[in-house]
Amino acid sequence: MSRLAERDLRTELGATKLTEELTEEEEEKLAEIEEKYWREFETKGTDNVVVLRGGNG
């Protein structure tokens, strides 16, 4: 879940983010996104999981 959350946060921050380190605010946002993924997984299981082949996506 953490990789999905990190992907979403990096997408939200955009290409203008200059450093790899996250600010405290960004860390909080990352935790919120990850929690959202966990809640979805706990309630729906793998029903909404889509597997992409070949690294596309």
Backbone as JSON, one array per atom type, in Angstrom:
{
  "sequence": "MSRLAERDLRTELGATKLTEELTEEEEEKLAEIEEKYWREFETKGTDNVVVLRGGNG",
  "N": [[0.81, -1.18, 0.0], [2.02, 1.15, 0.64], [3.65, 1.83, -1.52], [1.8, 2.43, -3.51], [0.56, 4.63, -2.35], [2.75, 6.38, -2.21], [3.27, 6.71, -4.94], [0.91, 8.05, -5.73], [1.12, 10.41, -4.22], [3.5, 11.51, -5.25], [2.65, 11.98, -7.86], [0.69, 13.88, -7.35], [2.27, 15.95, -6.29], [3.82, 16.61, -8.45], [6.16, 17.39, -11.14], [7.66, 19.46, -10.22], [8.69, 19.11, -7.74], [11.64, 19.2, -6.03], [13.34, 17.82, -4.28], [13.97, 14.54, -2.89], [13.31, 14.05, -0.29], [10.6, 14.24, 2.01], [8.46, 16.8, 3.22], [7.13, 17.57, 6.51], [4.39, 18.01, 6.25], [3.9, 16.78, 3.78], [4.52, 14.14, 4.48], [2.42, 13.6, 6.24], [0.26, 13.77, 4.47], [0.91, 11.61, 2.82], [0.57, 9.49, 4.63], [-2.19, 9.7, 5.01], [-3.15, 9.05, 2.44], [-2.18, 6.43, 2.19], [-3.6, 5.2, 4.27], [-6.16, 5.42, 3.23], [-6.01, 3.62, 1.07], [-5.63, 1.22, 2.52], [-8.06, 1.04, 3.92], [-9.85, 0.72, 1.78], [-8.92, -1.73, 0.75], [-9.4, -3.41, 2.94], [-12.19, -3.35, 3.11], [-13.14, -4.02, 0.54], [-11.52, -6.01, -0.38], [-9.8, -7.77, -2.91], [-11.35, -7.01, -5.03], [-11.3, -4.62, -6.53], [-8.81, -4.56, -7.64], [-6.51, -4.13, -10.24], [-4.42, -5.72, -12.41], [-1.6, -4.88, -14.17], [0.3, -5.82, -16.95], [3.74, -6.13, -17.94], [4.83, -3.82, -16.91], [3.48, -1.53, -17.59], [1.68, 1.41, -17.0]],
  "CA": [[0.0, 0.0, 0.0], [2.86, 2.34, 0.74], [4.12, 2.21, -2.86], [0.68, 3.08, -4.19], [0.39, 5.95, -1.74], [3.86, 7.22, -2.63], [3.04, 7.04, -6.34], [-0.14, 9.06, -5.81], [1.64, 11.67, -3.69], [4.45, 12.07, -6.23], [1.84, 12.5, -8.96], [0.05, 15.1, -6.86], [3.28, 16.99, -6.12], [4.25, 16.99, -9.78], [7.57, 17.4, -11.5], [8.34, 20.61, -9.62], [9.3, 18.69, -6.46], [13.07, 19.16, -6.29], [14.06, 16.89, -3.42], [13.33, 13.27, -2.6], [12.82, 14.1, 1.09], [9.27, 14.81, 2.15], [8.23, 17.69, 4.36], [6.21, 17.0, 7.5], [3.06, 18.08, 5.65], [3.83, 15.74, 2.76], [4.49, 12.85, 5.2], [1.06, 13.46, 6.73], [-0.56, 13.49, 3.3], [1.25, 10.25, 2.42], [-0.08, 8.6, 5.59], [-3.63, 9.74, 4.71], [-3.37, 8.3, 1.2], [-1.96, 5.02, 2.48], [-4.74, 4.75, 5.08], [-7.29, 5.28, 2.31], [-5.81, 2.35, 0.36], [-5.86, 0.11, 3.45], [-9.52, 0.94, 4.16], [-10.43, 0.16, 0.56], [-8.55, -3.14, 0.68], [-10.06, -4.13, 4.03], [-13.62, -3.45, 2.87], [-13.47, -4.6, -0.75], [-10.58, -7.09, -0.74], [-9.12, -7.57, -4.2], [-12.35, -6.77, -6.07], [-10.95, -3.46, -7.35], [-7.41, -4.63, -8.04], [-6.26, -4.35, -11.65], [-3.01, -6.07, -12.61], [-1.08, -4.51, -15.48], [1.47, -6.61, -17.32], [4.8, -5.46, -18.68], [5.24, -2.56, -16.3], [2.73, -0.4, -18.14], [0.7, 1.97, -16.06]],
  "C": [[0.87, 1.25, 0.0], [3.38, 2.78, -0.63], [3.02, 2.89, -3.65], [0.49, 4.49, -3.66], [1.51, 6.89, -2.18], [3.71, 7.64, -4.09], [2.02, 8.16, -6.47], [0.35, 10.41, -5.31], [2.6, 12.31, -4.67], [3.71, 12.64, -7.44], [1.19, 13.82, -8.57], [1.05, 16.25, -6.74], [3.8, 17.49, -7.47], [5.75, 17.03, -9.94], [8.34, 18.54, -10.85], [8.99, 20.28, -8.28], [10.79, 18.44, -6.7], [13.82, 18.12, -5.47], [13.26, 15.61, -3.22], [12.74, 13.25, -1.19], [11.46, 14.77, 1.14], [9.23, 15.74, 3.36], [7.29, 16.99, 5.34], [4.78, 16.96, 6.95], [2.88, 16.98, 4.59], [3.79, 14.34, 3.38], [3.08, 12.58, 5.72], [0.11, 13.1, 5.59], [-0.33, 12.06, 2.82], [0.56, 9.24, 3.33], [-1.6, 8.55, 5.34], [-3.96, 8.91, 3.47], [-3.23, 6.81, 1.45], [-3.12, 4.44, 3.31], [-5.97, 4.53, 4.21], [-7.19, 3.96, 1.54], [-6.09, 1.16, 1.27], [-7.35, -0.06, 3.72], [-10.23, 0.31, 2.97], [-10.15, -1.34, 0.48], [-9.28, -3.95, 1.74], [-11.56, -4.31, 3.78], [-13.97, -4.19, 1.58], [-12.57, -5.77, -1.15], [-9.91, -6.77, -2.06], [-10.09, -7.29, -5.34], [-11.96, -5.64, -7.03], [-9.5, -3.45, -7.82], [-7.32, -4.92, -9.54], [-4.77, -4.59, -11.8], [-2.62, -5.72, -14.03], [0.18, -5.32, -15.76], [2.5, -5.74, -18.04], [5.2, -4.12, -18.14], [4.54, -1.35, -16.87], [1.75, 0.11, -17.09], [1.34, 2.83, -15.14]]
}
